[in-house]
């Protein structure tokens, strides 16, 4: 009995740790975007980020020499385009053009609603009434977190993060639909390599690739490679396989408040009472969404 309890506790701890790590590392991307775009353009920053990530990925793939099926190659190539080139490109460009990070995170947090809407028909993931309640509660919590920022920026600029949101959601659904079998390290490396080709090609074609002289720029690029690409996207793939699209997307509700906490520590940004209340609401929402479905276990 003791061994069974220990195994069950361990099985519960792994998704919890993977989810917590994902929230922190994913939030670091918004911090890195703000940091790096103070020195150069979003396209330039992303080109350097994936030049580094793609080089490391090429070395890993050359050493491992994985056997990856043609279907998995196509799937990971498409995911790189949707979840890296489209999502990151539009998100970073929005931040570069003055959209507050909190508002960008708010728009990104609409993904759980979007995923839940299509999860049933496309993925066969049943969304319970409790989870729908959590999705709506979380959306309200995120609204509290960034309520003070909603009046900033041109309305047309908000099409950028909305487009990025659609790219991330499409890539998430594609992964769950195709269920690629490649090892996670190989999947992350392959997607980083493809993304490097895409971003470098786009930066060169639009003449936005530069050689900045500020060390802070390269510090931001390394930050994004280590924390956001390796940690954030790597754990996104892990959580997709552990929890499914609806539950992993629900973790995005915790990204805006976590981003605000990181911004407070790094840039001394203040956190108001509405934001503090929103952080609590988001935590409750994620708890509701990720609550195990005991009815499914008994059947």
C-alpha positions, 0 to 999 in steps of 0.5 A: 500500500505504501509503495502504491501511495508513493507511486501515485504521489510521484505521478501527481507531482510530475505534472505539477512541477512541469506545469509550474516550470512552464509558467515561469519559463513561458513568462520569461519570454515577455521579459526577454522581449521587453529587454531585447527590443530596447536595443533593436527590432523584434525581428532582429532579436528573434533572428539572433535568438534562433541563430543561437538556438538553431546552431545548438539544435543542429549540433544536437541532431548531428550527435543524436542522428535520430530516426524521425518519420516523414510525418513527424518531420512535416508535423514539427516543421508546421509547428515551428512555423505556427508556434514559433514564426507566426506566434513569436513573430507577431507577439514580439512585433506587437511589444516592439510597437508599444503594446504593453506586455500585460495586454499581450499576455491577456490576449494570449490567455484567450487560448484556453477558451479557443482550445476548449471550443475545438478540443471536443470536435477535433481532439476528442478531449471532453471539456467538463462543466467545471472546466468551462467554469474555470476557463471563464473565471480565469479570463476574468482574473486575467482581465483584473491583472491587466485592467490598467493597460487596456487603454494603451495602443492603437486598436489595429496593433492588437491584430498582431497578438491576436494573429499570434494567438491563432498561430499558437492555438493551431500549432497546439491542435496540430500536435494533439491531432497528429501525436508525433512520436519523436523524442522531445529533445529531437522535436525541440531541436528540429523545431528550433532549427526550422525556426532559425531558418525562417527567422534568419531568412525573413530578417535578411529579406527585410534587411532587419538583421544587424550586429548590435553593439550593446551587450545587453542585446545579446544577454536578452538573446541568450536569456530567450534561448535558455529560458524561453526556448529550452525551458518554456517551449520544451515544457510546453511540449512536455505538458501537452503530452502529460495533460492534453491541450485544454489543461496545458492551455489553462496554464496560460492564465497564470502567465500574465500575473507571473510576468508582472511579478518578474517585471516587478523584480527586474524592472521595479514595476508596481502591482496594484490591488486589481492585479493582486486580486486577479492573481488569486482568481487566476490561481483558483481558475487553473485549479478548477480546470486541472482538477481530475475528472473522477467520473472518467477514472471510474468508467 
